[in-house]
Amino acid sequence: MTTRLRWKKNPRETGLRRIFSGPRGSKLHDGTKEYARVQTLGSRVTSPRWLWFWVAFDKNTCNEPCEEEAEAKAQAMAFVKKRLAEASEQSK
C-alpha cells in the first residue's frame, strides 16, 4: 500500500506573538496521521539566520540542523519513507 505524503505549512501566528515569530514550520502528513515536523531553530532576537531541524518517529535533528528548509524537508521525507517501508515489510 502506497501512502501519499504531503507537506502543510503551520498556521501564521496572530496578535503579539506574530511580532517575534520566525518562519513557519511544516508538517508531513497523509491526511489523517502526522509523520514529521520541520521547525526553525533560533529566534529573531538572538540569531540573524534561521536553522531548520526535523522530528519524526524517534529521530530529532535539533543537534544537527540544516541551513535550508528544503534540505530538512528532504531528509525528513527520506527518513519517513524508509520507516514506512520497513514497517510494511515487517507486516508481511
Number of C-alpha atoms within 10 A of each C-alpha: 5 7 10 8 15 14 17 11 13 14 9 13 14 9 7 8 10 10 10 10 14 19 16 13 19 20 20 21 17 13 10 6 9 15 19 21 23 25 23 22 17 14 15 13 9 7 10 8 12 18 18 23 25 27 17 19 12 5 12 15 16 15 8 11 19 20 14 13 21 12 14 22 23 12 16 24 20 12 16 19 14 11 14 15 14 11 11 11 9 8 7 5
